[in-house]
């Protein structure tokens, strides 16, 4: 069984709507700091290349 079993592709307009209110967060684990922001969460079509 694959790790993606039961996961459905999101509709692009729903992803954009959800990301409108997303706020960046900073987490610290083991002395390292991680910033989670919208830059890496842009919805791409299946044939678009990752940047």
N, C-alpha and C positions, 0 to 999 in steps of 0.2 A: 504494500500500500504506500502510495507516495505522500509526501508531507502536504501536498496541495489538495488532497482528496476532500471534497465537500466545499472547497473555496470557489466562489464565483467571481468573474470579472466585474469590476465596478463600472457603472455608467459614467462617462466622462463628466456630464453636467453635475452629477451628484458629488463627485470628488471635488470639483471646483467649488461648489457651494459649501462643503464641509471645511475646506482649507481657508475660506474667507475669514473665519473667526479663530483659526489656529494661532496660538501664541508660543513663541520660542521658549524652551526650557533648558536649564543647565543642570546636569546631574554630575555628582562626584562619586566615583567608585575607586577604591584602592588608591587614593591620592591622585587619580587622573580625572580631568574634567571633560565632560561631553556636552556639546551644545546640539540640541535637536531643534531644527528650524525648517522652514518650508522649502528651502532651496533644493533639497534632494527629493521632495515629495511631489514634483510636478507630474501630472498624469500624461502619459505618452501613448500614442497609438501603437499597436503591436509591431508595425514596420518601422517605427522611428528608432534611431540609434541613441543609446545612452550617452550623455555628455559628461 
